[in-house]
Amino acid sequence: MTATTEKAIHAHSVMDLIFAAEDGITPEELERQVIGHYGEDPRFTNCSELIFTLPQLLTFLLQRGKVTFIDGKLALNSARVCDH
């Protein structure tokens, strides 16, 4: 873990990008958007202040059912997203 939570981008920002893609978004498209918004090699944090790379964050979100795959694209499962 090289980043601190002070410098890390919150996972909700990535979930917002997924939500904004009405027809879903491929992991590759999401990675391009993340790099465009946050630069190369960003770090992310969740509500528990764990630090993730983008692939680690996607794994975390998929395992918790906050994000799902539909027809090969990522989609947000709004029912599983915390509301703070």
FINU-242594 format. One record per residue (C-alpha): x, y, z. Coordinates in steps of 0.25 Angstrom, whole numbers, padded with zeros to 4 digits, always signed. Layout:
<nodes>
XYZ
...
</nodes>
This chain:
<nodes>
+0000+0000+0000
+0007+0012-0005
-0004+0023-0004
-0011+0028+0008
-0026+0030+0009
-0023+0045+0009
-0018+0044-0006
-0027+0032-0010
-0040+0034-0018
-0052+0029-0011
-0058+0017-0018
-0071+0024-0019
-0065+0033-0030
-0062+0020-0038
-0076+0015-0036
-0081+0029-0041
-0074+0026-0054
-0080+0013-0055
-0094+0018-0052
-0092+0029-0062
-0091+0019-0073
-0105+0016-0076
-0103+0004-0084
-0091-0001-0076
-0076+0000-0077
-0065-0010-0081
-0054-0011-0071
-0045-0005-0082
-0054+0007-0084
-0055+0009-0069
-0039+0009-0068
-0038+0019-0079
-0048+0028-0072
-0041+0026-0059
-0028+0030-0065
-0034+0042-0071
-0040+0047-0058
-0029+0043-0048
-0016+0040-0056
-0007+0028-0057
-0007+0018-0046
-0018+0024-0036
-0021+0018-0023
-0035+0017-0017
-0041+0015-0003
-0054+0010+0002
-0062+0013+0014
-0053+0005+0023
-0041+0013+0017
-0034+0001+0011
-0025+0005-0001
-0027-0002-0015
-0022-0001-0029
-0033-0001-0040
-0033-0016-0042
-0033-0019-0027
-0045-0009-0025
-0053-0015-0036
-0051-0029-0030
-0055-0023-0017
-0068-0017-0023
-0071-0030-0030
-0070-0039-0018
-0079-0030-0010
-0089-0029-0021
-0088-0014-0022
-0084-0016-0037
-0089-0027-0046
-0086-0031-0061
-0097-0031-0071
-0094-0035-0085
-0079-0033-0082
-0081-0019-0077
-0080-0014-0063
-0093-0008-0057
-0096-0002-0043
-0105-0010-0034
-0111+0002-0027
-0118-0006-0017
-0104-0010-0011
-0098+0003-0011
-0097+0010+0003
-0103+0024+0003
-0094+0033+0010
</nodes>
